[in-house]
Amino acid sequence: MTLRELSGAYRAAAQPIRVRLRELRIEMKRERDPERMFWLKRRTAVLTEMLRQMNELAELTEHYYERGYYRNEKYRL
């Protein structure tokens, strides 16, 4: 598998997370129970972080070998 193919895999894996985040946000708008709301917010925060990292890694692996591409310092050695 090449890095460009890996990038596509990251993007494909991110799609179900996007869908689930949309569902959770809709559910949060309807929720009235404070405890349930707490857990919905917590789950949303975790999934948002996962999605952000997947997007960053997809971008990095897609352009890894391009000259002049600015790489996120977080993913450099």
Secondary structure, 3 states (H helix, E strand, C coil): CCHHHHHHHHHHHHHHHHHHHHHHHHHHHHCCCHHHHHHHHHHHHHHHHHHHHHHHHHHHHHHCCCCCCCCCHHHCC
